[in-house]
Amino acid sequence: MVEPTALHRVKCQEPGCTYQMLAISDLR
C-alpha cells in the first residue's frame, strides 16, 4: 500500500506544495 504522503511528495516537487504536504501529514 503506497502512502498518499509519499505519492504527493513525488508528484509535487514545487515549493508551494511543501506546506500542503505538511498539512496532509498533520491530518494523519
Distance bins in CASP14 RR format, pairs under 12 A and 6 or more apart:
PFRMAT RR
TARGET T0000
AUTHOR 0000-0000-0000
RMODE 2
METHOD distances of the structure
MODEL  1
1 7 0 0 0 0 0 1 0 0 0 0 0
2 8 0 0 0 0 0 1 0 0 0 0 0
2 9 0 0 0 0 0 1 0 0 0 0 0
2 10 0 0 0 0 1 0 0 0 0 0 0
2 11 0 0 0 0 0 1 0 0 0 0 0
3 9 0 0 0 0 1 0 0 0 0 0 0
3 10 0 0 0 0 0 1 0 0 0 0 0
3 21 0 0 0 0 0 1 0 0 0 0 0
3 24 0 0 0 0 1 0 0 0 0 0 0
3 25 0 0 0 0 1 0 0 0 0 0 0
3 28 0 0 0 0 1 0 0 0 0 0 0
4 10 0 0 0 0 0 1 0 0 0 0 0
4 11 0 0 0 0 1 0 0 0 0 0 0
4 12 0 0 0 0 0 1 0 0 0 0 0
4 20 0 0 0 0 0 1 0 0 0 0 0
4 21 0 0 0 0 0 1 0 0 0 0 0
4 23 0 0 0 0 0 1 0 0 0 0 0
4 24 1 0 0 1 0 0 0 0 0 0 0
4 25 0 0 0 0 1 0 0 0 0 0 0
4 27 0 0 0 0 1 0 0 0 0 0 0
4 28 0 0 0 0 1 0 0 0 0 0 0
5 11 0 0 0 0 0 1 0 0 0 0 0
5 12 0 0 0 0 0 1 0 0 0 0 0
5 17 0 0 0 0 0 1 0 0 0 0 0
5 20 0 0 0 0 0 1 0 0 0 0 0
5 21 1 0 0 1 0 0 0 0 0 0 0
5 22 0 0 0 0 1 0 0 0 0 0 0
5 23 0 0 0 0 0 1 0 0 0 0 0
5 24 1 0 1 0 0 0 0 0 0 0 0
5 25 1 0 1 0 0 0 0 0 0 0 0
5 26 0 0 0 0 0 1 0 0 0 0 0
5 27 0 0 0 0 1 0 0 0 0 0 0
5 28 1 0 0 1 0 0 0 0 0 0 0
6 12 0 0 0 0 0 1 0 0 0 0 0
6 21 0 0 0 0 1 0 0 0 0 0 0
6 24 0 0 0 0 0 1 0 0 0 0 0
6 25 0 0 0 0 0 1 0 0 0 0 0
6 28 0 0 0 0 0 1 0 0 0 0 0
7 21 0 0 0 0 0 1 0 0 0 0 0
7 24 0 0 0 0 0 1 0 0 0 0 0
8 14 0 0 0 0 0 1 0 0 0 0 0
8 17 1 0 0 1 0 0 0 0 0 0 0
8 18 0 0 0 0 0 1 0 0 0 0 0
8 20 1 0 0 1 0 0 0 0 0 0 0
8 21 1 0 1 0 0 0 0 0 0 0 0
8 22 0 0 0 0 0 1 0 0 0 0 0
8 23 0 0 0 0 0 1 0 0 0 0 0
8 24 1 0 0 1 0 0 0 0 0 0 0
8 25 0 0 0 0 1 0 0 0 0 0 0
8 27 0 0 0 0 0 1 0 0 0 0 0
8 28 0 0 0 0 0 1 0 0 0 0 0
9 17 0 0 0 0 1 0 0 0 0 0 0
9 18 0 0 0 0 1 0 0 0 0 0 0
9 20 0 0 0 0 0 1 0 0 0 0 0
9 21 1 0 1 0 0 0 0 0 0 0 0
9 22 0 0 0 0 0 1 0 0 0 0 0
9 24 0 0 0 0 1 0 0 0 0 0 0
9 25 0 0 0 0 1 0 0 0 0 0 0
10 17 0 0 0 0 0 1 0 0 0 0 0
10 21 0 0 0 0 0 1 0 0 0 0 0
11 17 0 0 0 0 1 0 0 0 0 0 0
11 20 0 0 0 0 0 1 0 0 0 0 0
11 21 0 0 0 0 0 1 0 0 0 0 0
11 24 0 0 0 0 0 1 0 0 0 0 0
12 18 0 0 0 0 1 0 0 0 0 0 0
12 19 0 0 0 0 0 1 0 0 0 0 0
12 20 1 0 0 1 0 0 0 0 0 0 0
12 21 1 0 0 1 0 0 0 0 0 0 0
12 22 0 0 0 0 0 1 0 0 0 0 0
12 24 0 0 0 0 0 1 0 0 0 0 0
13 21 0 0 0 0 0 1 0 0 0 0 0
14 20 0 0 0 0 1 0 0 0 0 0 0
14 21 0 0 0 0 0 1 0 0 0 0 0
15 21 0 0 0 0 0 1 0 0 0 0 0
16 22 0 0 0 0 0 1 0 0 0 0 0
16 23 0 0 0 0 0 1 0 0 0 0 0
17 23 0 0 0 0 0 1 0 0 0 0 0
17 24 0 0 0 0 1 0 0 0 0 0 0
18 24 0 0 0 0 0 1 0 0 0 0 0
18 25 0 0 0 0 0 1 0 0 0 0 0
19 25 0 0 0 0 0 1 0 0 0 0 0
19 26 0 0 0 0 0 1 0 0 0 0 0
20 26 0 0 0 0 0 1 0 0 0 0 0
20 27 0 0 0 0 0 1 0 0 0 0 0
21 27 0 0 0 0 0 1 0 0 0 0 0
21 28 0 0 0 0 0 1 0 0 0 0 0
22 28 0 0 0 0 0 1 0 0 0 0 0
END
